[in-house]
Amino acid sequence: MSTIFHRFPGLAFIAITSICALPVSAHHSDAGIDMESIVAFDGVVADFVWRNPHVYVLVEQLDGTGEAVEWELQMGPTNVMSRRGWRRDTLQPGEQVSVRAHASLSGRPYGIIESIDKDGGLQLAEAAGGAPADATTTTLEGRWIADRSATMSYPGGFDGFFNALMTLNDSGRAAQAAYDPLSDENPEATCVGRPTPAALVSTSLYLMEIDIREEEQTVILRSEYYDEVRTVFMDGREHPDPSERFATGHSIGWWEGDTLVVDTRNFEDHRSPYQIGVPSGGQKHVVERYRLNEDGAHINLQFTLDDPEYLAEPMVHSRQLNYSPHMQMYPGACDPEATSRFIRD
């Protein structure tokens, strides 16, 4: 990728030959970030903040006048970085680093890391490998994760996924146009997560766990994504009155042959559950279908999202989840300070 420096003429940019690529995870979206250009520079680590939903590295770099500029650089969540060998002590204050990043369009020294390296190399611990060849199961229970390369091939990541697949009505378009993702209007500025289907889409990065409790007649759906836990009632009950509303909605389920069907309604209002400024409210309805493949190593997952208040038509998406019993579930533990760093000054 070519390096473009036209927006920061005062910085001394260098070519980097040894890079450890990092995943770009768009919890707060890349709004306000120039994702088409790269800035590259050397600097000194001032702090390495190992928190969720994003790890941050603060790097001091001398500008053309000899004054120190402190860059605030967003990285991935701790679970994703841990699975790639990163640890909370991988970078230490005082270490020399070489950075490549997508920078803020405003000129603020803030950006999203494309890659970073340090003197002597990062020396990352060995990351978790793929699932053992014999890792199969006869049930939906267990830990599952999607193949990112097969599910998030949309420009803009999470944002691009919903922008590509959603058909908005006039109300949806108006609400999206009025949204400021770089302000505290963004629910994630205060660690407010996003209800289903966000955790399903986020299986590209985050583990999902299915726990079937036959005696209790429930299914528990857990996600590393904002530590979401949903209880699916399998006892034949109906949804409560629409006036009763819940942050994660109210979920009931049943079996259609070997397919688990999960029906969720009664959602609380949410300003941006898809990260693109389109709200949801009491009319939102999500139906999920889970079926284990014959090979016992994959789940076929399909969901239909309907919300006539903001969508012109339902959105339907299918993906494959891979059985991953070898992978560790990490807590989301959203940190209020870390999650609000993206807000415009």
N, C-alpha and C positions, 0 to 999 in steps of 0.2 A: 504494500500500500504506500502510495506517495505521501510525503509529509507536506502539509500546507501551513504557512506561517503568516498569512496576510493580515490576520487580525491582531497580532501581537508583535509589532516591529521592534519593540524595545527589549525583547527577551533574546538571550543568546541560546540558540537551538543547536543541538548536536545530533549526529547520526548515531543510532543505537544498533549494535550488531548482535547482542546477546539478550534475548527477550523471553520472558515467561508469560505466555498469553493467559489472560484471565477471562472468565465468562462475564458478559455484561448482563446484569439482572435488573430489570426495570420495575422496581417496586414503586418508585415515585414518578416513573415515566422519564423519558429523555426530553421532556418539554424544557425549552430554554437552553438546551445543549446543542452544540454544533456537531452532529453525528457524522457529517461529511468530511470533516477536517481533523487533523491530528496535530497537537503541539508536542514537542519533544524537548526535554531539558534535563540537566543534572541538578541535583540538590541534596540536601541533608534532611534526614528524617527528624521531625520535631516531636511527633507522637504517632503511635499506631493504636487505633481505637478498635478493639475487638468486641463489637457489639452488633446486635441485630436491630433493624432489618438490613443494615449495611455496615460493613467494616469500612473505616476511613483511615487513610494515611495523610498526615499533615507534613508537607515537604517545604522547607525553606530554600528559596532559589534567589541568587543575586540578579537584579535587573541590570540594565546597561549603565546605571549610575552608581552601582555598588551597594544599593539599598536592598535589604532582604525582603522578598515577597513570599508570604506563606500561602501555599496552595492547599486547598481542602479537596481531597481526591476520594471519590466514592468508589468502593469495590463491591464485591458480591456479599451475600449473607454468610454467616459463619458456617452453616451446614455445608453449603456448596464448596466453600474454600477448604474446609476440613477434609472433605472427600477428595480434594485435589492435593492434599499434603500440607496445606498451610496450618500454622499454629499461632497462638496469640503472641509468641516471641519470635516469629519469623523475621520481623523487622524491629529494630531497636533504635531509640533516639540516638542521634549522632552518626548513624551509618550513612555513607554516601550511596545514592541511588540514581538510576537513570530511568526516566519516566516518559511514557507516551500516553497521551490522554485526549479525550474529547472535551473541549473547554466550553465554559458558559458563553452564550452569545452576547451577554451584557458586558463582557470584559472583566467581570469579577473573577478572581483567581480560584475558581471552583470547577471541577470537572469529573468525568467518569473515566477511570483507568482503562486503557486498552492493554497496556503491558507495563511491567516494572521489573528492574533487575538491580542488584547491588554488587559492590566490589566483592569478588570471590564467589559470586553466584548465590542464589537463594538457598540452595541445599535443602530442598523440600523433602519432607518425609515421604515414604512410599505411600501413594494414594491407594484407596480401595479399588480392587480390580473388578472385572466383570463377574457375574454370578457363575458359580460352578456349573459345569455342563449338566450335572444330574440334579440341579435345583428345580424340582417340579413339585406340584401339589395337586390334590384332588378336590380342593375347596377354594372358595374366594378368600378365605382368611389368609392373613399375612401382610407383608409389606410389598408395595408396588411402586414403580416409577416409570415414567414414559421415556422414550428415546427422544431427546431434545432435537436432534437433527431432523427427525421425521414429523415433529409436531409444531415447531416454532419457526418455520421457514417463511416468516413474514417480515418485511422491513419494519423495524421499530419494535420487534419483540412482542411483549404482552400487549402493548398499545396497538401495534400493527395487526395482531391477531383479531382483536375485536373490531378495529376499524375496517378490516377486510371482510368480516363475516356478518356484521350487524347491518340491518337496514332500518334506519331511523325514520320516525314520522316527524311532523313539524315540531311537536313538543320536545322530542329528543334532540333535534338539531338546534333548537333555540337554547335549551339548557346547556348543551355542549359549547355553543358559541359564547355563553355568558360565564363559563367556568375558568377560574384562574388556578392552574395546577401548582403554581409556585407560591401560593399563599396558604394561610391556615384554613382556607376553605377546603383544601384537600384533606379528607379524613385521615390519611396516613400521617399527617403532621402531628397527630396526637395518638398514634398507635391504634387507630380504629382499623380493623381488618376489613376484608371484603367477603361477603357470603357467597355460597355456591352460585354459579359454577367456578368462581375464582380459584378455589383450591384444586379443582379438577384440571383446569388449564395450567395451573402451576405445578402439576406433576412432572412437567418438563425439568424442574429443578428440585422439587420438594417431594419427599417420600409421603405416601399415603398408606395408612394401615386400616385393614378391615377386620373387625372383631365380631363374630357371630355368636350371640348368646341365646341359645335355644330355650333354656329354662326361663329366662327373663322375657323372651319373645321380643328381643331388640337386636339391632345391628348397630355397632358403634363405628363411626367413620372418623378417623383421626388424620390430621395433616400437620406436617412440620410448619406449614404456612400459617403464621400467626397463631400457632398452637390450637387450631380449630378442632373442636370435638362436636360431632353431631350425633344425636341419638335418633335412630330410625325405629319407630314403633311398628312391630310386626303382628300385633294382636288383633287386627281387624278394626281398630278404632278409626274414626273420621277426623278430619282437621277440626280444630275448635272454631268458634265464631270468628269471622274476619276481624273483629275489633281486638282480638288477642293477637299481638304481633311480637316477633322475636328477632333478635339480631341475626341469627343464622337460619331463620325460618322455622317452620314446624314440619317435620318429615315423618311420613308413614310409608310402609313398604309391604311388598308381597312377592311371591314367587310365581313366575310364569314359566313352568317347566324348570329348566336349569338357569333361568335368567332372573336375577334380583332386580326388581323395579323399585325405585325410590321416588316418591312424589313429595315435593316441598312447596309450601305456600306460607301465607301469614308472615311475610317479611316486614321488618321495620323499614322506614324510609332510609335511604342511603344516598349520599350526594354523588358518589362516583365508584360504584362497585365493579366497574370494568376498566378503571384507571384512565378513561378518556373523557370524563366529564359528563357522561350520560347517567342520570339518576335511576333509581328504582324505587318502587313503593309497594303499596298493598295489593296491587294487581299482578305482581311478579309471580311466575309459576315455573318451576324447573322439574323436569322428569329425567331421571338417570336410569340407565340400563347397564347391568354388569353381567357378563357371561364368560366363564372360564373356557379357554380354547382346549381342543382335544389334546394338545401337547402338554397341558398342565403347567406351562411356563408363562402364559400370557392371558390377560383379561382383555376382552373387547368391551370398551366403554363408549357409550353414546349418551349425549344429553341433548335435550330440547329446552331452550330458554324462550319463554313467552312473557311479554309485558306490554299489553296494548296501550298503556299510558305513554310509552316512549318508543316502542318499536313498531314499525309498519308491518312486520311479519315475524314469525318465530325464527330463531337462530338454531340450527342443528349442527352438531359436531361429533365426530367419532375419532377415537384414537386407541392405540394398543398400549397397555401397561405391562411392564416386565416384572416377573416375580423376582424379588430381591431380598431374600431372607438374610443375606450376608451383610446388608447395609444397616448402619446404626441410625436410629431416629434421634435427631437433635432437637432440643427445645427451641422454640421461636424467640421467646423472651425479648419482645420488642422493648427497646430502650427509648424513653421519650426524648432525650437529648439527641441521640443518634438519628432518630427518625425525622427530626425537625430541621436538620442541618441544610436541607435542600431549599428551605424557604428563602425567597428573595429578600435581600437586605432592605 
